[in-house]
Amino acid sequence: MTTTPRSLELFEPTLWRRAELMAVAFATPEGAPPTLGLVFRDADVAGAIFLGWRHALGEVDEHDLIRVAIIEGELRGRAPGYAVHLSIDPGDAPPPPRGGDVWRRMPQAGSPHLRRFQVAYGQHRRYHLAPATLGGGVAFMTHLAIGKRRLAMRRISDVGLIGDPDAGLWDV
């Protein structure tokens, strides 16, 4: 019998605070699945997060346990852009209480990098989730990437206030 990691094991708050998620970045190599990079300030702690994920999930998240959502649109009082939400996929169950998930809002409406990523994902129906750092540009740590298939691409207008896996958007 295998056990599935719990939300707090995959999204341990102390590690995520220390790693300091600053942004997201996209890589869209020709003829290959795209990469969604989580850009961290502390590369060592980011590496520890992804090593833990690879230990718990393997090189590919075969069961899509980590849910990734990209939510586009304008939040009242905020610049237009998109949000990236990482959480444990609740499956058919109601979403778990808030907490143990990660949000990053990107104030970049109509990002051409996001559009290229979406097109490449549509072609390949899979992508990589990888840590990245800044330093003369974005450096993807592809050796720590996790293969993914499922990606939720949503509009803000479709996110509910209650019982929606992305309801935490309203608090971001």
C-alpha positions in Angstrom: 0.0 0.0 0.0 1.4 3.4 -1.0 0.7 6.5 0.8 0.3 9.9 -0.8 2.2 12.9 0.6 0.1 15.4 2.5 -0.1 19.0 1.5 2.1 20.2 4.3 4.8 17.7 3.3 4.9 19.0 -0.3 4.3 22.6 0.6 6.1 22.9 3.9 5.6 26.6 4.8 9.0 27.2 6.4 10.9 26.0 3.3 8.7 28.0 1.0 9.2 31.2 3.0 13.0 30.6 3.1 13.1 29.9 -0.7 11.1 33.0 -1.4 9.1 32.5 -4.6 9.6 35.7 -6.6 8.2 35.1 -10.0 7.4 32.5 -12.7 9.2 32.1 -16.0 8.5 30.0 -19.1 10.8 28.1 -21.4 9.4 26.9 -24.8 12.2 24.9 -26.6 11.3 24.1 -30.2 9.9 20.6 -30.6 9.9 19.8 -26.8 7.5 20.2 -23.9 7.6 23.6 -22.3 8.8 24.4 -18.8 7.1 26.4 -16.1 9.8 27.8 -13.9 9.2 28.8 -10.3 11.8 31.6 -9.8 13.2 31.5 -6.2 15.6 33.9 -4.4 17.3 31.0 -2.6 18.5 28.3 -5.0 19.6 25.9 -2.3 16.3 25.9 -0.5 14.4 25.7 -3.9 16.5 22.7 -4.7 15.6 21.1 -1.4 11.9 21.6 -2.2 12.2 20.0 -5.6 14.4 17.2 -4.3 11.7 16.4 -1.8 9.1 16.4 -4.5 11.1 14.1 -6.7 11.6 11.8 -3.7 7.8 11.8 -3.0 6.6 11.8 -6.6 9.4 10.6 -8.9 10.7 12.4 -11.9 7.1 12.5 -13.3 4.0 13.3 -11.2 2.2 10.3 -12.7 -0.9 10.8 -10.5 -0.9 14.6 -11.0 -0.9 15.0 -7.2 0.5 18.6 -7.5 -2.2 20.7 -9.0 -1.0 23.7 -11.1 -3.4 26.4 -12.2 -2.8 29.5 -14.2 -5.6 32.0 -13.7 -5.8 35.0 -16.0 -7.7 38.3 -15.6 -8.0 41.4 -13.6 -8.5 41.4 -9.9 -10.3 44.5 -8.6 -7.8 47.1 -7.4 -4.9 45.2 -9.0 -3.1 45.4 -12.3 -4.3 43.0 -14.9 -2.2 39.8 -15.2 -2.3 36.2 -14.1 -1.8 34.1 -11.0 -0.1 30.7 -10.6 -1.5 28.5 -7.9 0.2 25.3 -6.7 -1.7 22.9 -4.4 -2.5 19.3 -3.8 -5.1 18.1 -6.3 -8.3 17.4 -4.4 -9.5 15.0 -7.1 -13.3 14.6 -6.8 -13.3 15.7 -3.1 -14.1 19.2 -2.0 -11.0 21.4 -1.9 -9.1 21.2 1.4 -9.2 24.2 3.7 -6.9 27.0 2.6 -3.2 26.7 3.5 -0.6 24.3 2.4 -0.6 25.9 -1.1 1.4 28.5 -2.9 0.3 31.5 -5.0 2.2 33.9 -7.1 0.5 36.9 -8.9 2.2 38.2 -12.0 1.1 41.7 -13.1 1.7 41.0 -16.8 -1.5 41.1 -18.9 -1.1 39.5 -22.2 2.3 38.0 -21.5 3.8 36.7 -24.8 5.8 34.2 -22.7 2.7 32.8 -21.2 1.0 32.6 -24.6 3.9 30.6 -26.0 3.9 28.3 -23.0 0.1 27.7 -23.5 0.6 26.9 -27.2 3.4 24.5 -26.5 1.5 22.8 -23.8 -1.5 22.5 -26.2 0.8 20.8 -28.7 2.6 18.4 -26.3 -0.1 17.9 -23.6 2.7 17.8 -21.0 5.2 20.2 -19.4 7.9 20.4 -16.8 7.7 22.2 -13.5 11.2 23.3 -12.5 12.9 25.6 -10.0 14.7 28.6 -11.4 16.8 31.5 -10.1 17.8 34.9 -11.3 21.4 36.0 -11.9 22.1 37.6 -15.3 18.7 36.2 -16.5 16.6 33.2 -15.5 18.5 30.0 -14.9 16.3 26.9 -14.9 17.4 24.0 -12.7 16.2 21.4 -15.2 17.9 18.6 -13.4 15.3 19.0 -10.7 12.3 19.3 -12.9 9.1 17.3 -12.4 7.2 16.1 -15.4 3.5 17.1 -15.4 0.5 16.4 -17.6 -2.4 18.2 -16.1 -2.6 22.0 -16.1 -5.7 24.1 -15.1 -5.9 27.2 -17.3 -8.7 29.5 -16.1 -10.2 32.9 -16.2 -10.7 34.9 -13.0 -14.4 35.2 -13.8 -14.7 31.4 -13.6 -13.2 31.1 -10.1 -15.9 30.7 -7.4 -15.7 32.1 -3.9 -16.6 28.9 -2.1 -15.8 25.2 -2.9 -13.5 26.1 -5.8 -9.9 24.8 -5.7 -8.7 28.3 -6.6 -10.9 30.3 -4.2 -7.8 31.5 -2.4 -7.3 33.8 -5.4 -9.6 36.3 -3.8 -7.1 36.6 -0.9 -4.0 37.0 -3.0 
